[in-house]
């Protein structure tokens, strides 16, 4: 298979030859790997191959392994291939994503040959961010959401994100919080029936952003859960991945203000017919709803998760009282 993979990389890139390099990352639950390939005879020094192999036996690190979970992952890789084939080319430098050189399926294996973002000028990965870094990622999200506002998610998830209610019945069933469990369908409905829908990244955590050496630019990867949704789902999830509860308290308002200012400028720039005031009013109202929706998933999936804190508990309690 290694020879065949090298041939696929060479054909996709037009290189004279390729050589398998280091494994960048193993995919979740043993579903394959992401590998760098060095190129000769090409303008690009390297590319990245995402090689998806569906295992005969799934070993989920949290114990959530069943057919529903497996089928969700299978579809997620099909969605990612569709994203790169039909949608990714519409992203410009304001919401940078890797270029896709080729994607194909061989038997039960999926192969995606992608631009190496390290070589393209985005070599940094961050485990934490200062405020400038948070602004940079919010800028990416705002431009991404503006680019796809009102789009039908053909070939993608009809509802983006990996945690939305329809895909998580097992986690909901084991939840100890009866009030939150009973309210979960209402919360989900508020988000899915929002007037203003766009494409959401669906897994916009800090680990999926790649930064330039000077930390002035950013790109995003991992589009397995891209699909339709309210943009606040991405924003709430992203902020939860990089802010403490104290930082949420202190900076949330100014960060949302910044996101909406960029979103407004992007909509104006693309001459969108969307009313930015109406969109902002609706999405600001839905921000705590999106926060509570992800909190609902965490409480059922892993009640001891580090992302559960006093702040998001209070947001959820206040929203449930209003509902």
KEKE-3310 file (N, C-alpha, C; in steps of 0.2 Angstrom, whole numbers, plus 5000, padded with zeros to 4 digits):
npx = (5004:5010:5018:5008:5002:5012:5012:5000:5001:5011:5005:4995:5001:5010:5024:5041:5044:5040:5042:5038:5035:5036:5023:5010:4999:4989:4973:4957:4951:4958:4956:4965:4978:4987:4999:5015:5022:5037:5042:5050:5056:5045:5036:5031:5038:5033:5019:5003:4996:4980:4975:4962:4957:4945:4943:4943:4940:4934:4942:4937:4943:4935:4926:4914:4909:4900:4888:4881:4890:4901:4896:4893:4907:4911:4903:4908:4920:4917:4910:4920:4928:4920:4919:4932:4932:4922:4919:4929:4937:4931:4935:4945:4960:4956:4949:4958:4961:4968:4974:4967:4974:4970:4957:4952:4943:4948:4942:4938:4945:4949:4957:4965:4974:4983:4988:5003:5002:5012:5023:5018:5018:5012:5017:5015:5008:4996:4994:4988:4981:4985:4975:4976:4978:4966:4957:4962:4958:4944:4942:4945:4934:4923:4924:4923:4910:4903:4906:4898:4885:4868:4869:4865:4869:4875:4881:4887:4886:4869:4866:4878:4893:4899:4892:4878:4861:4854:4863:4868:4861:4864:4872:4864:4854:4860:4862:4863:4857:4841:4833:4840:4841:4828:4826:4834:4829:4822:4832:4840:4832:4830:4842:4843:4833:4835:4834:4845:4856:4872:4887:4895:4911:4912:4920:4928:4940:4954:4965:4963:4968:4980:4995:5004:5022:5024:5013:5003:4994:4982:4976:4964:4960:4953:4939:4928:4916:4909:4895:4877:4872:4870:4881:4885:4887:4900:4908:4905:4910:4923:4928:4926:4936:4948:4948:4948:4936:4936:4942:4932:4922:4928:4931:4922:4911:4918:4925:4915:4909:4920:4920:4907:4909:4919:4912:4901:4908:4913:4901:4897:4907:4906:4894:4882:4865:4860:4853:4863:4861:4850:4854:4865:4858:4849:4859:4867:4858:4857:4869:4871:4863:4869:4881:4875:4870:4882:4887:4877:4880:4893:4890:4883:4892:4905:4906:4916:4924:4937:4932:4920:4914:4912:4907:4901:4892:4884:4879:4871:4862:4855:4850:4841:4832:4826:4820)
npy = (4994:5006:5009:5012:5023:5032:5034:5039:5052:5057:5058:5067:5079:5081:5080:5073:5063:5055:5054:5045:5053:5059:5054:5064:5065:5053:5047:5050:5037:5027:5027:5029:5039:5055:5060:5067:5070:5070:5080:5078:5087:5097:5112:5113:5109:5098:5088:5084:5069:5063:5049:5038:5024:5012:5004:4987:4984:4995:5007:5017:5031:5036:5027:5027:5018:5012:5007:5018:5028:5024:5025:5039:5043:5038:5044:5057:5058:5056:5068:5077:5074:5079:5092:5097:5094:5102:5114:5120:5128:5140:5148:5161:5171:5177:5167:5156:5140:5123:5119:5107:5094:5081:5069:5053:5037:5021:5005:5003:5013:5031:5044:5059:5071:5085:5102:5106:5115:5119:5121:5131:5142:5142:5137:5136:5129:5131:5130:5138:5155:5172:5188:5194:5183:5176:5186:5185:5172:5173:5182:5174:5165:5174:5179:5167:5162:5173:5171:5160:5162:5158:5147:5131:5116:5106:5090:5090:5090:5091:5097:5105:5102:5091:5088:5090:5087:5077:5067:5062:5053:5043:5050:5059:5051:5047:5057:5066:5078:5082:5093:5100:5090:5088:5100:5100:5097:5109:5119:5114:5116:5130:5134:5127:5132:5145:5161:5165:5156:5148:5140:5131:5128:5117:5110:5119:5121:5127:5118:5115:5126:5134:5143:5157:5161:5173:5175:5183:5179:5166:5149:5136:5119:5102:5097:5088:5090:5100:5110:5115:5129:5139:5153:5155:5144:5139:5150:5150:5137:5138:5149:5143:5133:5140:5149:5153:5151:5163:5172:5172:5179:5191:5195:5192:5200:5210:5202:5196:5208:5211:5200:5202:5214:5212:5202:5210:5219:5210:5205:5217:5219:5208:5212:5207:5203:5202:5208:5216:5220:5214:5201:5201:5204:5193:5182:5186:5184:5171:5166:5162:5151:5143:5140:5133:5122:5115:5113:5105:5093:5090:5087:5075:5067:5067:5070:5075:5083:5095:5107:5110:5122:5134:5146:5141:5133:5142:5150:5141:5137:5150:5152:5141:5144:5155:5149)
npz = (5000:5003:4992:4983:4989:4988:4974:4972:4978:4971:4958:4961:4964:4954:4956:4954:4962:4978:4996:5010:5026:5043:5054:5057:5065:5073:5069:5077:5088:5082:5068:5057:5050:5049:5038:5033:5017:5009:4994:4978:4964:4963:4966:4978:4994:5002:5005:5014:5018:5022:5028:5029:5037:5041:5056:5061:5074:5086:5096:5107:5116:5127:5129:5121:5110:5098:5085:5081:5084:5076:5063:5062:5062:5050:5041:5043:5038:5024:5022:5024:5013:5003:5006:5003:4990:4984:4991:4998:4990:4989:4999:5004:5007:5019:5027:5028:5021:5019:5003:4992:4984:4979:4981:4985:4985:4990:4990:5006:5011:5013:5005:5006:4999:5004:5004:5013:5027:5036:5028:5020:5027:5039:5052:5066:5081:5094:5112:5120:5120:5118:5120:5107:5099:5100:5095:5082:5077:5079:5069:5058:5059:5058:5045:5038:5041:5035:5022:5018:5021:5022:5013:5006:5013:5003:5001:5013:5032:5036:5048:5056:5067:5079:5090:5090:5094:5088:5085:5097:5106:5116:5125:5130:5136:5147:5155:5171:5174:5175:5171:5162:5152:5148:5143:5132:5118:5115:5116:5105:5095:5094:5089:5077:5070:5068:5060:5052:5045:5042:5035:5047:5055:5063:5072:5078:5087:5097:5094:5080:5073:5064:5065:5058:5058:5063:5070:5064:5055:5051:5049:5046:5049:5048:5043:5046:5052:5046:5041:5040:5051:5065:5067:5080:5086:5082:5087:5101:5105:5101:5109:5122:5121:5123:5133:5150:5164:5171:5161:5152:5158:5159:5146:5137:5131:5124:5115:5107:5102:5093:5084:5078:5072:5062:5055:5050:5042:5032:5026:5020:5012:5003:4997:5002:5004:5016:5031:5042:5055:5060:5059:5068:5080:5082:5083:5094:5104:5103:5107:5121:5121:5112:5119:5130:5123:5119:5132:5137:5129:5134:5148:5147:5140:5146:5162:5170:5162:5158:5152:5158:5169:5182:5175:5163:5168:5175:5165:5158:5168:5170:5157:5156:5166:5160:5150)
capx = (5000:5015:5020:5002:5001:5017:5010:4994:5004:5015:5000:4991:5005:5015:5031:5044:5044:5038:5044:5034:5039:5033:5016:5009:4994:4984:4966:4953:4949:4961:4953:4970:4983:4989:5007:5019:5026:5042:5042:5056:5053:5039:5036:5030:5043:5030:5011:5000:4991:4975:4973:4957:4956:4940:4946:4938:4938:4935:4944:4936:4946:4930:4921:4908:4910:4894:4887:4880:4897:4905:4893:4895:4913:4912:4900:4912:4926:4914:4909:4927:4930:4915:4921:4938:4931:4917:4918:4935:4940:4928:4938:4950:4965:4953:4947:4962:4961:4973:4972:4966:4977:4967:4954:4949:4942:4950:4939:4935:4949:4948:4963:4965:4981:4982:4993:5006:5001:5018:5027:5014:5019:5008:5020:5014:5002:4996:4990:4985:4981:4983:4969:4977:4977:4959:4954:4964:4954:4937:4942:4944:4927:4918:4925:4921:4903:4900:4907:4894:4879:4862:4870:4862:4875:4875:4886:4890:4881:4863:4867:4885:4895:4899:4889:4871:4857:4852:4869:4870:4855:4866:4875:4858:4851:4864:4863:4860:4853:4834:4830:4844:4839:4821:4826:4838:4826:4820:4838:4842:4827:4831:4848:4842:4828:4837:4833:4851:4861:4878:4891:4899:4916:4909:4925:4933:4944:4961:4970:4962:4970:4987:4997:5010:5028:5024:5006:4998:4989:4979:4972:4960:4960:4949:4932:4924:4909:4906:4888:4873:4871:4870:4888:4887:4890:4907:4911:4904:4914:4930:4930:4927:4942:4954:4947:4945:4929:4937:4943:4925:4918:4931:4932:4917:4908:4922:4926:4909:4909:4925:4917:4902:4912:4922:4906:4898:4912:4914:4895:4896:4912:4903:4888:4877:4858:4858:4853:4868:4858:4845:4858:4868:4853:4847:4865:4869:4853:4858:4876:4871:4860:4875:4885:4872:4870:4888:4887:4873:4884:4899:4888:4882:4898:4910:4904:4922:4928:4940:4929:4914:4917:4907:4905:4896:4886:4879:4876:4866:4856:4851:4846:4835:4827:4822:4816)
capy = (5000:5012:5011:5015:5029:5037:5035:5044:5058:5060:5060:5073:5085:5082:5079:5068:5057:5057:5050:5046:5056:5058:5054:5071:5063:5047:5049:5048:5030:5022:5028:5031:5044:5060:5059:5071:5067:5075:5079:5081:5089:5100:5118:5112:5104:5093:5088:5080:5064:5061:5042:5036:5017:5011:4999:4982:4985:5002:5008:5024:5033:5038:5021:5028:5014:5008:5007:5025:5032:5022:5028:5046:5045:5036:5050:5063:5058:5057:5075:5081:5074:5083:5099:5099:5094:5106:5120:5123:5133:5147:5151:5166:5172:5179:5161:5151:5132:5120:5117:5100:5091:5075:5065:5047:5031:5014:5001:5006:5018:5037:5047:5066:5074:5092:5107:5106:5122:5121:5123:5136:5148:5142:5131:5136:5126:5134:5127:5144:5161:5179:5191:5195:5177:5175:5190:5182:5166:5175:5185:5169:5162:5179:5179:5160:5162:5178:5168:5154:5163:5156:5141:5124:5112:5100:5085:5091:5089:5095:5101:5105:5101:5084:5087:5092:5083:5071:5062:5061:5051:5040:5054:5063:5047:5045:5064:5066:5084:5081:5099:5101:5084:5090:5107:5099:5098:5116:5122:5112:5119:5137:5135:5124:5136:5152:5163:5166:5150:5148:5134:5131:5123:5111:5108:5125:5122:5130:5113:5115:5132:5134:5150:5159:5162:5180:5175:5188:5175:5159:5145:5131:5112:5097:5099:5083:5091:5106:5109:5121:5130:5146:5154:5156:5137:5139:5155:5148:5131:5141:5152:5138:5129:5144:5154:5151:5155:5170:5176:5172:5184:5198:5198:5189:5206:5214:5197:5196:5214:5211:5195:5205:5220:5208:5199:5215:5221:5205:5205:5223:5218:5204:5215:5203:5206:5200:5213:5214:5222:5208:5195:5202:5204:5186:5178:5188:5181:5164:5164:5158:5145:5139:5138:5128:5116:5112:5111:5099:5087:5088:5084:5068:5063:5067:5075:5078:5087:5102:5113:5112:5126:5138:5150:5139:5131:5148:5152:5136:5138:5156:5150:5136:5148:5159:5145)
capz = (5000:5003:4985:4980:4992:4985:4967:4972:4980:4965:4953:4963:4965:4948:4958:4951:4967:4985:5001:5016:5031:5049:5056:5061:5070:5072:5069:5083:5089:5077:5061:5052:5051:5044:5037:5029:5012:5006:4987:4974:4957:4964:4969:4985:4997:5005:5006:5019:5016:5027:5026:5034:5037:5046:5059:5062:5081:5088:5103:5109:5122:5132:5130:5117:5104:5096:5078:5079:5084:5070:5057:5062:5060:5043:5037:5044:5033:5018:5022:5023:5006:4999:5008:5000:4983:4981:4994:5001:4985:4990:5005:5002:5013:5026:5030:5024:5022:5015:4996:4991:4977:4977:4986:4982:4990:4988:4995:5012:5013:5011:5005:5004:4998:5006:5005:5020:5030:5039:5022:5017:5031:5046:5056:5073:5084:5101:5117:5123:5116:5121:5117:5100:5095:5100:5090:5075:5076:5078:5062:5053:5059:5055:5037:5035:5041:5030:5015:5017:5024:5018:5009:5007:5014:4999:5002:5020:5037:5036:5054:5057:5073:5081:5097:5090:5098:5084:5084:5103:5110:5121:5130:5133:5140:5154:5159:5177:5175:5172:5169:5156:5147:5146:5139:5126:5112:5114:5114:5099:5090:5094:5085:5070:5067:5068:5053:5049:5045:5037:5036:5053:5054:5067:5077:5078:5093:5096:5091:5073:5070:5062:5065:5055:5062:5067:5073:5061:5051:5054:5044:5049:5047:5050:5041:5046:5054:5043:5039:5041:5058:5067:5068:5087:5088:5082:5092:5108:5106:5101:5115:5127:5120:5124:5138:5157:5166:5173:5155:5149:5162:5158:5139:5132:5127:5119:5109:5103:5098:5088:5079:5074:5068:5057:5051:5047:5036:5027:5023:5016:5006:4997:4994:5004:5005:5023:5036:5047:5062:5061:5060:5075:5086:5083:5085:5100:5108:5103:5110:5127:5119:5109:5125:5134:5119:5120:5139:5137:5127:5139:5154:5146:5137:5151:5167:5173:5157:5161:5150:5162:5174:5185:5171:5158:5172:5177:5158:5157:5173:5168:5151:5158:5170:5155:5145)
cpx = (5004:5017:5014:5001:5006:5015:5004:4996:5007:5010:4996:4995:5009:5022:5034:5044:5042:5041:5040:5038:5036:5026:5015:5004:4990:4977:4962:4950:4952:4959:4958:4975:4984:4997:5009:5023:5031:5042:5049:5053:5046:5040:5035:5035:5040:5022:5009:4995:4986:4973:4968:4956:4951:4942:4940:4936:4939:4937:4943:4939:4941:4925:4915:4909:4904:4893:4885:4886:4901:4902:4894:4902:4914:4909:4904:4917:4923:4912:4915:4929:4926:4917:4927:4936:4927:4916:4924:4938:4937:4931:4944:4955:4962:4950:4951:4961:4966:4970:4972:4969:4973:4963:4951:4947:4944:4947:4936:4940:4948:4955:4962:4972:4980:4989:4996:5006:5008:5023:5024:5015:5015:5011:5018:5007:5002:4992:4986:4986:4981:4977:4970:4976:4970:4955:4956:4959:4946:4937:4941:4937:4922:4918:4922:4913:4900:4901:4901:4887:4873:4863:4867:4868:4875:4882:4890:4884:4875:4863:4874:4886:4894:4894:4881:4867:4855:4857:4871:4865:4858:4869:4869:4854:4854:4865:4860:4855:4846:4832:4834:4842:4832:4821:4830:4835:4824:4827:4841:4838:4828:4837:4847:4837:4829:4836:4839:4855:4867:4881:4895:4905:4915:4914:4931:4936:4951:4966:4969:4964:4978:4990:5003:5016:5027:5017:5002:4993:4987:4976:4969:4960:4954:4942:4928:4917:4906:4899:4884:4873:4871:4878:4890:4889:4897:4911:4911:4909:4921:4932:4931:4933:4949:4953:4945:4939:4930:4938:4936:4922:4921:4931:4927:4913:4912:4924:4921:4908:4914:4922:4912:4904:4915:4917:4903:4902:4913:4907:4894:4901:4910:4897:4882:4870:4856:4858:4858:4866:4854:4849:4862:4863:4851:4853:4867:4864:4854:4865:4875:4867:4865:4879:4882:4871:4876:4889:4883:4877:4889:4896:4886:4888:4903:4910:4910:4926:4930:4936:4922:4917:4911:4904:4899:4890:4881:4875:4870:4860:4852:4847:4840:4830:4823:4818:4810)
cpy = (5006:5014:5015:5022:5034:5038:5040:5051:5061:5062:5066:5079:5086:5082:5073:5062:5060:5052:5051:5048:5054:5057:5060:5069:5057:5050:5046:5041:5025:5022:5030:5036:5049:5060:5064:5067:5072:5074:5081:5082:5093:5107:5118:5107:5098:5094:5084:5076:5062:5054:5039:5028:5015:5004:4993:4982:4992:5003:5015:5026:5034:5032:5021:5024:5010:5010:5015:5029:5030:5025:5035:5047:5043:5042:5056:5064:5059:5065:5079:5080:5078:5090:5101:5099:5099:5113:5124:5129:5140:5151:5155:5166:5174:5173:5156:5144:5129:5118:5110:5098:5085:5072:5059:5042:5025:5009:5004:5012:5025:5041:5055:5069:5082:5096:5106:5113:5124:5124:5130:5143:5148:5136:5131:5133:5129:5130:5132:5150:5167:5182:5192:5189:5175:5179:5187:5176:5168:5179:5180:5166:5167:5179:5172:5160:5167:5174:5163:5156:5161:5150:5135:5120:5105:5096:5086:5089:5093:5100:5100:5104:5094:5083:5088:5086:5076:5065:5060:5058:5047:5044:5058:5058:5046:5052:5064:5072:5083:5087:5101:5096:5086:5096:5106:5100:5105:5120:5120:5115:5126:5138:5132:5128:5143:5154:5164:5160:5151:5141:5135:5126:5117:5108:5113:5126:5124:5125:5113:5122:5132:5141:5152:5161:5168:5181:5181:5185:5168:5155:5139:5124:5108:5099:5093:5084:5098:5105:5115:5122:5138:5147:5154:5149:5137:5144:5153:5142:5134:5144:5148:5133:5133:5149:5151:5154:5162:5175:5177:5178:5191:5200:5196:5195:5209:5209:5197:5202:5214:5206:5199:5211:5217:5205:5204:5218:5216:5204:5211:5222:5214:5206:5210:5207:5205:5207:5212:5215:5216:5202:5195:5201:5196:5182:5180:5184:5174:5161:5160:5151:5140:5136:5133:5122:5112:5109:5105:5092:5085:5085:5077:5064:5062:5072:5078:5082:5093:5108:5114:5116:5130:5143:5147:5135:5136:5150:5147:5136:5144:5155:5146:5140:5152:5155:5142)
cpz = (5000:4997:4982:4982:4989:4978:4967:4974:4974:4959:4955:4963:4958:4950:4954:4956:4974:4990:5008:5022:5038:5050:5060:5066:5068:5073:5075:5083:5084:5070:5055:5054:5046:5044:5032:5023:5009:4998:4984:4967:4958:4967:4976:4988:5000:5004:5012:5016:5022:5025:5031:5032:5043:5049:5060:5069:5083:5095:5105:5115:5128:5133:5125:5111:5103:5088:5076:5079:5078:5064:5056:5060:5052:5039:5037:5039:5026:5017:5021:5016:5002:5000:5004:4992:4980:4985:4996:4996:4985:4996:5002:5008:5019:5030:5027:5026:5018:5008:4996:4984:4975:4982:4982:4987:4986:4992:5000:5015:5010:5011:5002:5004:4999:5006:5012:5022:5033:5034:5019:5021:5037:5050:5063:5076:5091:5105:5121:5119:5121:5118:5109:5096:5095:5095:5083:5073:5075:5071:5057:5053:5056:5047:5034:5036:5036:5023:5013:5020:5019:5013:5011:5008:5010:5000:5009:5025:5036:5042:5056:5065:5075:5087:5096:5092:5095:5084:5091:5108:5116:5127:5133:5138:5147:5158:5165:5178:5171:5168:5162:5150:5144:5141:5132:5119:5110:5112:5107:5093:5089:5089:5078:5067:5067:5061:5049:5050:5040:5038:5043:5052:5058:5072:5078:5085:5092:5092:5083:5070:5069:5061:5061:5060:5066:5070:5071:5057:5053:5048:5048:5046:5050:5049:5041:5048:5052:5040:5041:5049:5059:5069:5075:5089:5088:5087:5099:5110:5105:5107:5121:5127:5122:5130:5145:5159:5168:5166:5151:5152:5160:5151:5134:5128:5122:5113:5105:5099:5092:5082:5075:5070:5062:5052:5047:5041:5031:5023:5018:5010:5001:4995:4996:5005:5012:5027:5042:5054:5064:5063:5067:5081:5087:5086:5092:5105:5109:5106:5116:5126:5116:5114:5129:5130:5120:5127:5140:5135:5132:5145:5153:5144:5142:5156:5170:5168:5160:5158:5154:5168:5177:5180:5166:5162:5173:5170:5157:5162:5171:5162:5152:5162:5165:5151:5150)
residu = (UNK:UNK:UNK:UNK:UNK:UNK:UNK:UNK:UNK:UNK:UNK:UNK:UNK:UNK:UNK:UNK:UNK:UNK:UNK:UNK:UNK:UNK:UNK:UNK:UNK:UNK:UNK:UNK:UNK:UNK:UNK:UNK:UNK:UNK:UNK:UNK:UNK:UNK:UNK:UNK:UNK:UNK:UNK:UNK:UNK:UNK:UNK:UNK:UNK:UNK:UNK:UNK:UNK:UNK:UNK:UNK:UNK:UNK:UNK:UNK:UNK:UNK:UNK:UNK:UNK:UNK:UNK:UNK:UNK:UNK:UNK:UNK:UNK:UNK:UNK:UNK:UNK:UNK:UNK:UNK:UNK:UNK:UNK:UNK:UNK:UNK:UNK:UNK:UNK:UNK:UNK:UNK:UNK:UNK:UNK:UNK:UNK:UNK:UNK:UNK:UNK:UNK:UNK:UNK:UNK:UNK:UNK:UNK:UNK:UNK:UNK:UNK:UNK:UNK:UNK:UNK:UNK:UNK:UNK:UNK:UNK:UNK:UNK:UNK:UNK:UNK:UNK:UNK:UNK:UNK:UNK:UNK:UNK:UNK:UNK:UNK:UNK:UNK:UNK:UNK:UNK:UNK:UNK:UNK:UNK:UNK:UNK:UNK:UNK:UNK:UNK:UNK:UNK:UNK:UNK:UNK:UNK:UNK:UNK:UNK:UNK:UNK:UNK:UNK:UNK:UNK:UNK:UNK:UNK:UNK:UNK:UNK:UNK:UNK:UNK:UNK:UNK:UNK:UNK:UNK:UNK:UNK:UNK:UNK:UNK:UNK:UNK:UNK:UNK:UNK:UNK:UNK:UNK:UNK:UNK:UNK:UNK:UNK:UNK:UNK:UNK:UNK:UNK:UNK:UNK:UNK:UNK:UNK:UNK:UNK:UNK:UNK:UNK:UNK:UNK:UNK:UNK:UNK:UNK:UNK:UNK:UNK:UNK:UNK:UNK:UNK:UNK:UNK:UNK:UNK:UNK:UNK:UNK:UNK:UNK:UNK:UNK:UNK:UNK:UNK:UNK:UNK:UNK:UNK:UNK:UNK:UNK:UNK:UNK:UNK:UNK:UNK:UNK:UNK:UNK:UNK:UNK:UNK:UNK:UNK:UNK:UNK:UNK:UNK:UNK:UNK:UNK:UNK:UNK:UNK:UNK:UNK:UNK:UNK:UNK:UNK:UNK:UNK:UNK:UNK:UNK:UNK:UNK:UNK:UNK:UNK:UNK:UNK:UNK:UNK:UNK:UNK:UNK:UNK:UNK:UNK:UNK:UNK:UNK:UNK:UNK:UNK:UNK:UNK:UNK:UNK:UNK:UNK:UNK:UNK:UNK:UNK:UNK:UNK:UNK:UNK:UNK:UNK:UNK:UNK:UNK:UNK:UNK)
# end
